[in-house]
Amino acid sequence: MPASKSPHKPEALTPMSAITRSVQAMDLLARKGPLGVRAVAQQLSLPLGSVHRLLLDLSEEGIVDRTPTGEWELSYRLLEITGLQLERIELPRLFRPFAETIAAATNETVNLNALSGRVGVCIDKVRGNEGMQLDNRIGSRGPLNCGGAGKAMLAFMDETEREQVYEAPLESLTPYTITDPARLRAEIGAIRERGYSIDDQEVVVGVYCVAVPLLDRMGRAAGAISVTGPSLKQPGPGVEPLVVMLQDACRHVSHRLGYSGPWPGQLATTGERLAVWENTL
């Protein structure tokens, strides 16, 4: 009598299938996030429990984060992992010619930052020759309530996301960091009106920064370009030539990102901007 066949057993999850599911989840969150675990499971046609475990694993590695409302979104880690490859991405390539000119003119460091969730990530930089520099490591991240780039991005974020930053605990890095929500709201309102932000020793004591946002096709913050160093930077005529250079750089890069609207806080006419660059070169 022939031996009876054993009942079919489901195949164990292979490493490749686990990787595939992880990539599918990251791709979904990149396109449609933030999403709840049930929405991720439904759109990927995967069991709810499996997706929950997958997201927890990705969270432990810093790939995804939970929002205050319990949804999931991509985190900064992917940029950190690919930091060595960022020169191949268009954003740093567009940034470099402007940054090299500005760094040479100011002797200070010019940083390119990208918005990732509710943190800023340094994705490229050009160092100046000044001795005291805020030397952000490529892939390093920082809060949005302080620093020139952080506040420039916060000012032009989606309003709902900006409110979530105000309502969350505000990180303090120095005695000058803004940690009061009401004061931060007023600061962000001023930045939106003038089109640039100032860091008055909020990240490192003795280091100042001015930054202008990068805008996507919807006019929302995609990142920021900043100039950082020991020279005092305050709103007003003294910093405006530097702001004009940053605005030209950010306008050029933002145009390539699809933004075609008016530039916030435009300081100079075309002729005046050309004069600034001629005096710099």
Buried (B, 14 or more C-beta within 10 A) or exposed (E): EEEEEEEEEEEEEEEEEEEEBBEBBBEBBEEEBBBBBEBBBEBBEBEEEBBBEBBEEBBEEBBBBBBEEEBBBBBBBBBBEEBEEBEEBEBBBBBBEBBEBBBBBBBBBBBBBBBBBBBBBBBBBBBBEBEEBBEBEBBBBBBBBBBBBBBBBBBBBEEEBBEBBBEBEBBBBBEBBBBEBEEBBEBBEBBBEBBBBBBBBBBBEEBBBBBBBBBBEEBBBBBBBBBBBBBEBEBEEEBBBBBBBBBBBBBBBBBEBEBEEEBBBEBBEEEEBEBBBEEBE
